[in-house]
Amino acid sequence: MLKRMNGPLIYRPVSPYNFKTTALIGSCTNSSYEDMTRAVHVAMQAVNKGIKVKTKFYITPGSEQIRATIDRDGLINIFKNIGGTILANACGPCIGQWDRTDVKKGEKNTIISSYNRNFAMRNDGNPNTHSFVASPEIVTAYALAGTLKFNPETDFLLDSGKF
């Protein structure tokens, strides 16, 4: 994913979008057990290094079966250990049904999610939210970095060393 992302309207450079970012994984798309284990693998590396997310990070299990399975296998606790928030297994933020309080209406910001839609106003009703789509593990890496300037192919998350 170099320094470009597919986002609203066109394939464009990431750098102009270094606004406040919220990261979201799950919903009915990209929340299979396999998807969640790939994302939690990134989270486990962060836990081992003592790194927490630097932006809001929401996890929405795609079904009750997925929620129960990732809870049973300890994935929910790993996501919580890096600062993630587990939401109900419902449509929620994917269709704009959440109480988003981290930005004001009209404030420029970004969302990076593993959801399957990213058109204007889809996730929060804000016309100035630019929504980008990536895999659950890449979204998790961006949550840990806290910025869209992070390049997962070349950059490192830092604690006392590189990770």
LUMLUM-851004 format. One record per residue: residue in one letter; x, y, z of N, C-alpha, C in turn. Coordinates in Angstrom, 1 decimal, decimal comma. Layout:
% LUMLUM-851004
NODE  type     nxx     nyy     nzz    caxx    cayy    cazz     cxx     cyy     czz
NODE     A       X       Y       Z       X       Y       Z       X       Y       Z
...
END
This chain:
% LUMLUM-851004
NODE  type     nxx     nyy     nzz    caxx    cayy    cazz     cxx     cyy     czz
NODE     M     0,8    -1,2     0,0     0,0     0,0     0,0     0,9     1,2     0,0
NODE     L     2,0     1,2    -0,3     2,9     2,4    -0,4     2,3     3,7     0,1
NODE     K     2,5     4,8    -0,5     2,0     6,1     0,0     0,7     6,5    -0,7
NODE     R     0,0     5,5    -1,2    -1,3     5,9    -1,9    -2,4     4,9    -1,3
NODE     M    -3,6     5,4    -1,3    -4,7     4,6    -0,9    -5,9     4,9    -1,8
NODE     N    -6,7     3,9    -1,9    -8,0     4,1    -2,6    -9,0     4,7    -1,6
NODE     G    -9,4     5,9    -1,9   -10,3     6,6    -0,9   -11,4     7,2    -1,7
NODE     P   -12,0     8,2    -1,0   -13,2     8,9    -1,6   -12,9     9,5    -3,0
NODE     L   -13,6     9,1    -4,0   -13,6     9,6    -5,3   -12,5     9,2    -6,2
NODE     I   -11,3     9,0    -5,7   -10,1     8,7    -6,6    -8,9     8,1    -5,8
NODE     Y    -8,1     7,5    -6,5    -6,8     6,9    -6,0    -5,9     8,1    -5,8
NODE     R    -5,4     8,4    -4,6    -4,7     9,7    -4,3    -3,7     9,5    -3,2
NODE     P    -2,7    10,4    -3,1    -1,7    10,3    -2,0    -2,4    10,4    -0,7
NODE     V    -1,8     9,7     0,3    -2,3     9,8     1,7    -1,9    11,1     2,4
NODE     S    -0,8    11,6     2,1    -0,2    12,8     2,8    -1,2    13,9     3,0
NODE     P    -2,1    14,3     2,1    -3,0    15,4     2,4    -4,0    15,1     3,5
NODE     Y    -4,1    13,9     3,9    -5,1    13,5     4,8    -4,5    13,1     6,2
NODE     N    -3,7    14,0     6,7    -3,1    13,7     8,0    -3,9    14,4     9,1
NODE     F    -5,2    14,2     9,1    -6,1    14,7    10,1    -6,3    13,7    11,2
NODE     K    -7,1    14,1    12,2    -7,5    13,2    13,2    -8,0    11,9    12,6
NODE     T    -7,6    10,7    13,0    -8,0     9,5    12,4    -8,7     8,6    13,4
NODE     T    -9,7     7,8    13,0   -10,3     6,8    13,8   -10,2     5,5    13,0
NODE     A    -9,8     4,4    13,6    -9,6     3,1    13,0   -10,7     2,1    13,4
NODE     L   -11,3     1,4    12,4   -12,4     0,5    12,7   -12,2    -0,8    12,0
NODE     I   -12,4    -1,9    12,6   -12,3    -3,2    11,9   -13,6    -4,0    12,3
NODE     G   -14,0    -4,9    11,4   -15,1    -5,8    11,6   -16,3    -5,4    10,8
NODE     S   -17,4    -5,4    11,4   -18,8    -5,3    10,8   -19,0    -6,6    10,0
NODE     C   -20,0    -6,6     9,1   -20,3    -7,9     8,4   -19,3    -8,3     7,4
NODE     T   -18,4    -7,4     7,0   -17,4    -7,6     6,1   -16,0    -7,6     6,8
NODE     N   -15,2    -8,5     6,4   -13,8    -8,5     7,0   -13,8    -8,7     8,5
NODE     S   -14,7    -9,6     9,0   -14,7    -9,9    10,4   -14,8   -11,4    10,6
NODE     S   -14,4   -12,1     9,7   -14,3   -13,6     9,9   -13,3   -13,9    11,0
NODE     Y   -13,3   -15,1    11,5   -12,4   -15,5    12,5   -10,9   -15,3    12,0
NODE     E   -10,7   -15,7    10,7    -9,4   -15,5    10,1    -9,0   -14,0    10,1
NODE     D   -10,0   -13,1     9,7    -9,7   -11,7     9,6    -9,3   -11,2    11,0
NODE     M   -10,0   -11,6    12,0    -9,8   -11,1    13,4    -8,4   -11,7    13,9
NODE     T    -8,1   -12,9    13,6    -6,8   -13,4    14,0    -5,6   -12,7    13,4
NODE     R    -5,8   -12,3    12,1    -4,7   -11,6    11,4    -4,5   -10,2    12,1
NODE     A    -5,6    -9,6    12,5    -5,5    -8,3    13,1    -5,0    -8,4    14,6
NODE     V    -5,4    -9,5    15,3    -4,9    -9,7    16,6    -3,4   -10,1    16,6
NODE     H    -2,9   -10,7    15,5    -1,5   -11,0    15,5    -0,7    -9,7    15,5
NODE     V    -1,1    -8,7    14,8    -0,5    -7,3    14,9    -0,6    -6,8    16,3
NODE     A    -1,8    -6,9    16,9    -2,0    -6,4    18,3    -1,2    -7,1    19,3
NODE     M    -1,0    -8,5    19,1    -0,1    -9,2    20,1     1,3    -8,7    20,0
NODE     Q     1,8    -8,4    18,9     3,2    -7,8    18,8     3,3    -6,5    19,5
NODE     A     2,2    -5,7    19,4     2,2    -4,4    20,1     2,1    -4,7    21,6
NODE     V     1,3    -5,6    22,1     1,2    -5,9    23,5     2,6    -6,3    24,0
NODE     N     3,3    -7,2    23,3     4,6    -7,6    23,7     5,6    -6,5    23,8
NODE     K     5,4    -5,4    23,1     6,3    -4,3    23,1     5,8    -3,1    24,0
NODE     G     4,6    -3,3    24,6     4,0    -2,3    25,4     3,5    -1,1    24,6
NODE     I     3,1    -1,3    23,4     2,6    -0,2    22,5     1,1    -0,3    22,5
NODE     K     0,5     0,9    22,7    -1,0     1,1    22,6    -1,4     1,9    21,4
NODE     V    -2,7     1,8    21,0    -3,1     2,6    19,9    -3,0     4,1    20,2
NODE     K    -2,8     4,8    19,1    -2,6     6,3    19,3    -3,8     7,0    18,7
NODE     T    -4,9     6,3    18,4    -6,1     6,9    17,9    -7,2     6,0    18,4
NODE     K    -8,5     6,4    18,3    -9,6     5,5    18,6    -9,6     4,3    17,7
NODE     F    -9,8     3,1    18,3    -9,8     1,9    17,6   -11,0     1,0    18,0
NODE     Y   -11,9     0,8    17,1   -13,1     0,1    17,4   -13,1    -1,2    16,6
NODE     I   -13,6    -2,3    17,3   -13,7    -3,6    16,8   -15,2    -4,0    16,8
NODE     T   -15,7    -4,3    15,7   -17,1    -4,7    15,6   -17,2    -6,2    15,1
NODE     P   -17,4    -7,2    16,0   -17,6    -8,5    15,5   -18,7    -8,6    14,5
NODE     G   -18,6    -9,5    13,5   -19,6    -9,5    12,4   -20,8   -10,3    12,8
NODE     S   -20,8   -11,1    13,9   -21,9   -11,9    14,3   -21,7   -12,3    15,7
NODE     E   -22,7   -12,8    16,3   -22,6   -13,3    17,7   -21,7   -14,5    17,8
NODE     Q   -21,7   -15,3    16,8   -20,7   -16,5    16,7   -19,3   -16,0    16,7
NODE     I   -19,0   -15,0    15,9   -17,6   -14,5    15,9   -17,3   -13,8    17,2
NODE     R   -18,2   -13,0    17,8   -17,9   -12,4    19,0   -17,6   -13,4    20,1
NODE     A   -18,4   -14,5    20,2   -18,3   -15,5    21,2   -17,0   -16,3    21,0
NODE     T   -16,6   -16,5    19,7   -15,4   -17,3    19,4   -14,1   -16,5    19,7
NODE     I   -14,1   -15,2    19,4   -12,9   -14,4    19,7   -12,8   -14,1    21,1
NODE     D   -14,0   -14,0    21,8   -13,9   -13,9    23,3   -13,4   -15,2    23,9
NODE     R   -13,9   -16,3    23,5   -13,4   -17,6    24,0   -11,9   -17,8    23,9
NODE     D   -11,4   -17,3    22,7   -10,0   -17,5    22,4    -9,1   -16,4    22,9
NODE     G    -9,6   -15,4    23,6    -8,8   -14,4    24,2    -8,5   -13,2    23,3
NODE     L    -9,0   -13,2    22,1    -8,7   -12,1    21,1    -9,3   -10,8    21,6
NODE     I   -10,5   -10,8    22,2   -11,1    -9,5    22,7   -10,1    -8,9    23,7
NODE     N    -9,6    -9,7    24,7    -8,7    -9,1    25,7    -7,4    -8,5    25,0
NODE     I    -6,9    -9,2    24,0    -5,7    -8,6    23,3    -6,0    -7,3    22,7
NODE     F    -7,2    -7,2    22,0    -7,6    -5,9    21,4    -7,7    -4,8    22,5
NODE     K    -8,4    -5,2    23,6    -8,5    -4,3    24,7    -7,2    -3,9    25,3
NODE     N    -6,2    -4,8    25,4    -4,9    -4,5    25,9    -4,1    -3,4    25,2
NODE     I    -4,4    -3,3    23,9    -3,8    -2,2    23,1    -4,6    -0,9    23,1
NODE     G    -5,8    -0,9    23,7    -6,6     0,2    23,8    -7,8     0,2    22,9
NODE     G    -8,1    -1,0    22,3    -9,3    -1,1    21,4   -10,6    -1,1    22,2
NODE     T   -11,7    -0,8    21,6   -13,0    -0,8    22,1   -13,8    -1,8    21,3
NODE     I   -14,4    -2,7    22,0   -15,3    -3,7    21,4   -16,7    -3,2    21,3
NODE     L   -17,3    -3,1    20,1   -18,6    -2,7    19,9   -19,6    -3,9    19,8
NODE     A   -20,8    -3,6    19,8   -21,8    -4,7    19,6   -21,7    -5,2    18,2
NODE     N   -22,0    -6,5    18,1   -22,0    -7,1    16,7   -23,3    -6,7    16,0
NODE     A   -23,2    -5,5    15,4   -24,3    -4,9    14,7   -23,7    -3,9    13,6
NODE     C   -24,5    -3,3    12,9   -24,1    -2,5    11,8   -23,3    -1,3    12,3
NODE     G   -23,8    -0,6    13,3   -23,1     0,5    14,0   -22,4     1,5    13,1
NODE     P   -21,1     1,7    13,3   -20,4     2,8    12,6   -20,4     2,6    11,1
NODE     C   -20,5     1,3    10,6   -20,5     1,1     9,2   -21,6     1,9     8,5
NODE     I   -22,7     2,0     9,1   -23,9     2,7     8,5   -24,1     4,0     9,2
NODE     G   -23,2     4,5    10,0   -23,3     5,8    10,7   -24,1     5,7    12,0
NODE     Q   -24,4     4,6    12,5   -25,2     4,5    13,8   -24,3     4,3    15,0
NODE     W   -23,6     5,4    15,3   -22,8     5,5    16,5   -22,7     6,9    17,0
NODE     D   -22,4     7,1    18,2   -22,3     8,4    18,8   -20,9     8,9    18,7
NODE     R   -20,5     9,4    17,6   -19,1     9,8    17,4   -18,9    11,1    18,0
NODE     T   -18,1    11,2    19,1   -17,8    12,4    19,8   -16,4    12,9    19,7
NODE     D   -15,6    12,2    18,9   -14,2    12,7    18,8   -14,0    13,8    17,8
NODE     V   -14,9    14,1    17,0   -14,8    15,2    16,0   -16,2    15,9    16,0
NODE     K   -16,1    17,2    15,6   -17,3    18,0    15,5   -17,8    17,9    14,1
NODE     K   -19,1    18,1    13,9   -19,7    18,1    12,6   -19,0    19,1    11,7
NODE     G   -18,5    18,7    10,6   -17,8    19,6     9,7   -16,3    19,6     9,8
NODE     E   -15,8    19,0    10,9   -14,4    19,0    11,2   -13,7    18,0    10,2
NODE     K   -12,6    18,4     9,6   -11,8    17,5     8,7   -11,2    16,4     9,5
NODE     N   -11,4    15,2     9,1   -10,9    14,0     9,7   -10,9    12,8     8,8
NODE     T   -10,3    11,7     9,3   -10,2    10,5     8,4   -10,7     9,3     9,2
NODE     I   -11,2     8,4     8,5   -11,5     7,1     9,1   -10,8     6,0     8,2
NODE     I   -10,2     5,1     8,8    -9,6     3,9     8,1   -10,3     2,7     8,7
NODE     S   -10,9     1,9     7,8   -11,7     0,8     8,2   -11,6    -0,4     7,3
NODE     S   -12,0    -1,5     7,8   -12,0    -2,7     7,0   -13,5    -2,9     6,5
NODE     Y   -14,3    -1,9     6,6   -15,7    -2,0     6,1   -15,7    -2,0     4,6
NODE     N   -16,8    -2,3     4,0   -16,9    -2,5     2,5   -17,4    -1,2     1,8
NODE     R   -17,6    -0,2     2,5   -18,1     1,1     1,9   -17,3     2,2     2,4
NODE     N   -17,1     3,2     1,5   -16,4     4,4     2,0   -16,8     5,7     1,3
NODE     F   -18,1     5,7     0,9   -18,5     7,0     0,2   -18,8     8,1     1,3
NODE     A   -18,9     9,3     0,8   -19,1    10,5     1,7   -20,2    10,3     2,6
NODE     M   -20,0    10,6     3,9   -21,0    10,7     4,9   -21,5     9,3     5,3
NODE     R   -20,9     8,2     4,8   -21,4     6,9     5,1   -21,3     6,5     6,6
NODE     N   -20,1     6,8     7,1   -19,8     6,3     8,5   -20,2     7,2     9,6
NODE     D   -20,3     8,5     9,4   -20,6     9,4    10,5   -21,4    10,6    10,1
NODE     G   -21,9    10,7     8,9   -22,7    11,8     8,5   -21,9    13,1     8,3
NODE     N   -20,6    13,1     8,4   -19,8    14,3     8,3   -19,3    14,4     6,9
NODE     P   -19,6    15,5     6,2   -19,1    15,6     4,8   -17,6    15,8     4,7
NODE     N   -17,0    16,1     5,8   -15,5    16,3     5,8   -14,7    15,1     6,3
NODE     T   -15,4    14,0     6,5   -14,7    12,7     6,9   -14,3    12,0     5,6
NODE     H   -13,0    11,8     5,5   -12,5    11,0     4,3   -12,3     9,6     4,9
NODE     S   -12,9     8,6     4,2   -12,9     7,2     4,7   -12,1     6,4     3,7
NODE     F   -11,1     5,6     4,3   -10,3     4,8     3,5   -10,5     3,3     4,0
NODE     V   -10,3     2,4     3,0   -10,6     1,0     3,2    -9,3     0,2     3,2
NODE     A    -9,0    -0,7     4,1    -7,8    -1,5     4,1    -8,2    -2,8     4,8
NODE     S    -7,3    -3,8     4,8    -7,5    -5,0     5,5    -7,5    -4,8     7,0
NODE     P    -8,1    -5,7     7,8    -8,1    -5,6     9,2    -6,7    -5,4     9,9
NODE     E    -5,8    -6,2     9,4    -4,4    -6,1    10,0    -3,7    -4,7     9,7
NODE     I    -4,0    -4,2     8,5    -3,4    -2,9     8,1    -4,1    -1,8     8,9
NODE     V    -5,4    -1,9     9,1    -6,1    -0,9     9,9    -5,6    -0,9    11,4
NODE     T    -5,3    -2,1    11,9    -4,8    -2,2    13,2    -3,4    -1,6    13,3
NODE     A    -2,6    -1,7    12,3    -1,3    -1,1    12,3    -1,4     0,4    12,3
NODE     Y    -2,4     1,0    11,5    -2,6     2,4    11,4    -3,1     2,9    12,8
NODE     A    -4,0     2,1    13,5    -4,4     2,5    14,8    -3,3     2,6    15,8
NODE     L    -2,3     1,7    15,7    -1,1     1,8    16,5    -0,2     2,9    16,2
NODE     A    -0,1     3,3    14,9     0,7     4,4    14,4     0,0     5,7    14,7
NODE     G    -1,3     5,8    14,6    -2,1     7,0    14,9    -2,1     8,0    13,8
NODE     T    -1,6     7,6    12,6    -1,6     8,6    11,5    -1,6     7,9    10,2
NODE     L    -2,1     8,5     9,2    -2,1     8,0     7,9    -0,8     8,2     7,2
NODE     K     0,1     9,0     7,8     1,4     9,1     7,2     2,3     7,9     7,4
NODE     F     1,8     7,0     8,3     2,5     5,7     8,5     2,5     4,9     7,2
NODE     N     3,6     4,3     6,8     3,7     3,4     5,7     4,0     2,0     6,2
NODE     P     3,1     1,1     6,2     3,3    -0,2     6,8     4,4    -1,0     6,1
NODE     E     4,7    -0,6     4,9     5,8    -1,4     4,1     7,2    -0,9     4,5
NODE     T     7,3     0,3     5,0     8,7     0,8     5,2     8,9     1,4     6,6
NODE     D     7,8     1,8     7,3     8,0     2,4     8,6     7,9     1,4     9,7
NODE     F     8,3     1,9    10,9     8,3     1,0    12,1     7,4     1,7    13,2
NODE     L     6,7     0,9    13,9     6,1     1,3    15,2     7,2     1,3    16,2
NODE     L     7,3     2,3    17,1     8,4     2,4    18,0     8,0     2,3    19,4
NODE     D     8,8     1,6    20,2     8,8     1,6    21,6    10,2     2,0    22,0
NODE     S    10,9     1,1    22,6    12,3     1,3    22,9    13,2     0,9    21,7
NODE     G    12,5     0,2    20,7    13,2    -0,2    19,5    12,2    -0,3    18,4
NODE     K    12,6    -0,9    17,3    11,7    -1,0    16,1    10,9    -2,2    16,2
NODE     F     9,6    -2,1    15,7     8,7    -3,2    15,7     7,9    -3,2    14,4
END
